[in-house]
Amino acid sequence: MHLAIAGNIGSGKTTLTTLLSKHYKFEPHYENVEDNPYISDFYEDMQRWSFNMQIYFLNTRYNSLLQIQKGKKNVIQDRTIYEDANIFAPNLHSMGLMSTRDFDTYQRLFESMVQTVKAPDLLIYLRASIPSLVNNIQKRGREYEDSIRLDYLRRLNERYEAWMSSYRGKHIIVEVDDLNFAENNEHLGSIISRIEAETNGLF
């Protein structure tokens, strides 16, 4: 079983990944943020480092997917390879922060990679408003995130909505503004109930 959690920066993906991995005793696969050698430079100068940043994430997520497919363990994944290609890279390109040449190279590489991996059995999309995202980003206090602009988060949200409206795989949408699944067991339980309804006893 391969569950994956999608959502904007600060939507609660890592927290929910941790909670669900403990509940189901699944192996968690986290987004490699702290070890990313480009992330601080990227938020300081997006135009200079956007291509490097996206290639790094694409490579690490692809390798994570290969590990998942080779292994026999049940897995829950924090962010998917599809978000990079459908949301983050196109957004940088449309904002003029990634050149068309770099974007085309990125897209061709993604299209080659994605032919060799499978989509998750269930995608869990965490939908959050801009105030919720900002509140969560401020709470965790990552220094390199201090310079994230509101218009950047807003554009990402718009792309997430467009992507989810056309996503054909099995998925659920969780409205996180009204939930505190990190501290409220009933809220977490409501998400678990929806997951189990969708997976129909596949665990």
C-alpha positions in Angstrom: 0.0 0.0 0.0 1.3 3.4 -1.0 -0.4 6.5 0.5 0.8 10.0 -0.4 0.1 13.4 1.1 0.0 16.4 -1.2 -0.4 20.1 -0.3 1.0 23.5 -0.3 3.9 24.7 1.9 2.7 24.7 5.5 -0.5 22.7 4.9 0.5 20.0 7.4 1.9 17.2 5.2 4.8 16.2 7.4 2.7 16.2 10.6 0.0 14.1 9.0 2.6 11.7 7.5 4.0 11.1 10.9 0.7 10.6 12.6 -0.6 8.2 9.9 2.6 6.2 9.8 2.3 5.6 13.5 -1.3 4.7 13.3 -1.0 2.3 10.4 2.6 1.3 11.2 3.6 2.3 7.7 7.1 3.4 6.7 7.2 7.2 6.3 9.1 8.8 3.4 9.6 12.4 4.1 10.4 15.3 1.8 14.1 16.0 2.1 14.1 19.7 3.0 16.7 20.2 5.6 19.4 18.5 3.6 18.6 20.3 0.4 21.8 22.2 -0.6 19.8 24.7 -2.7 16.8 25.7 -0.5 18.2 28.7 1.3 19.8 30.1 -1.9 16.5 29.5 -3.7 14.4 31.6 -1.3 17.0 34.4 -1.5 17.2 34.4 -5.3 14.5 32.3 -6.9 15.5 33.1 -10.5 19.1 32.0 -10.1 18.4 28.8 -8.3 14.9 27.6 -9.4 16.2 25.0 -11.9 18.8 23.6 -9.5 16.2 23.4 -6.8 13.6 21.6 -8.9 16.1 19.1 -10.4 17.2 18.3 -6.8 13.6 17.6 -5.7 12.8 15.7 -8.8 15.8 13.4 -8.4 15.3 12.7 -4.7 11.5 12.0 -5.1 12.2 9.8 -8.1 14.7 7.7 -6.1 12.3 7.6 -3.2 9.6 6.2 -5.6 12.1 3.5 -6.9 12.8 2.4 -3.3 9.0 2.2 -2.6 8.4 0.1 -5.7 11.3 -2.2 -5.0 10.4 -2.7 -1.3 7.5 -4.8 0.1 6.6 -2.4 2.9 3.5 -0.3 3.2 4.5 3.3 2.8 3.2 6.8 3.4 4.9 9.6 1.4 5.2 13.3 2.2 4.6 15.1 -1.1 4.7 13.5 -4.6 6.8 13.8 -7.7 3.7 15.0 -9.6 3.5 18.2 -7.5 6.9 19.2 -8.7 6.0 18.9 -12.4 2.4 20.1 -12.2 2.7 22.9 -9.6 6.1 24.1 -8.6 8.1 24.1 -11.8 5.3 25.5 -14.0 4.6 28.2 -11.4 8.3 29.3 -11.4 8.2 29.4 -15.2 5.0 31.4 -15.4 6.4 33.9 -12.8 9.5 34.4 -15.0 11.7 32.7 -12.4 12.7 29.8 -14.6 13.7 30.2 -18.2 11.7 28.4 -20.9 14.8 26.5 -21.9 15.3 25.2 -18.3 11.6 24.4 -17.9 11.5 22.4 -21.2 14.5 20.4 -20.1 12.9 19.8 -16.7 9.6 18.7 -18.3 11.3 16.2 -20.6 13.3 14.7 -17.8 10.1 14.4 -15.7 8.2 12.7 -18.6 11.0 10.2 -19.0 11.1 9.4 -15.2 7.3 9.2 -14.7 7.0 6.4 -17.2 8.9 4.1 -14.8 7.0 4.7 -11.6 3.4 4.1 -10.4 1.0 6.6 -8.9 0.1 6.2 -5.2 -2.9 3.9 -4.2 -4.5 6.9 -2.5 -3.6 10.6 -2.7 -4.6 12.8 0.3 -4.7 16.5 -0.6 -4.6 18.9 2.2 -6.4 22.1 1.1 -5.5 25.2 3.2 -6.2 28.9 2.9 -3.4 31.4 2.7 -3.8 32.6 6.4 -3.6 28.9 7.6 -0.4 28.3 5.5 1.2 31.5 6.8 0.3 30.7 10.4 1.8 27.2 10.1 4.9 28.5 8.4 5.5 31.0 11.1 4.9 28.4 13.8 7.7 26.1 12.6 10.1 29.0 12.3 12.4 27.8 9.4 14.6 30.8 8.7 14.8 30.2 5.0 11.0 30.4 4.8 10.9 33.9 6.2 11.1 35.4 2.7 8.2 33.4 1.1 5.9 35.9 -0.5 2.1 35.7 -0.2 1.6 35.9 -3.9 3.9 32.9 -4.3 1.7 30.8 -1.9 -1.5 32.1 -3.6 -0.2 31.0 -7.0 0.7 27.6 -5.7 -2.8 27.2 -4.2 -4.4 28.0 -7.5 -2.2 25.4 -9.3 -3.0 22.8 -6.6 -6.7 23.3 -7.2 -6.3 23.1 -11.0 -4.2 19.9 -10.6 -6.7 18.2 -8.3 -9.6 19.0 -10.5 -8.0 16.9 -13.3 -6.3 14.2 -11.1 -7.6 10.8 -12.2 -6.2 8.6 -9.5 -8.0 7.7 -6.2 -7.9 10.7 -3.8 -9.5 12.5 -1.0 -9.5 16.2 -0.2 -9.1 17.3 3.4 -10.1 20.9 4.4 -7.4 21.6 7.0 -8.5 25.1 8.0 -11.2 23.6 10.3 -9.0 20.7 11.6 -6.3 20.4 14.2 -5.3 16.8 13.6 -1.9 17.3 15.3 -3.6 17.8 18.7 -7.2 16.6 18.3 -7.7 12.8 18.0 -11.2 13.2 16.7 -10.0 15.3 13.8 -7.3 12.7 13.0 -9.9 10.0 13.3 -12.1 11.7 10.8 -9.3 11.6 8.2 -8.5 8.0 9.0 -12.2 7.0 8.5 -12.1 8.7 5.1 -8.9 6.9 4.1 -10.3 3.5 5.1 -13.6 4.2 3.2 -11.6 4.9 0.0 -9.2 2.0 0.3 -11.9 -0.6 1.0 -9.9 -2.8 3.3 -6.8 -2.9 1.1 -4.5 -2.7 4.1 
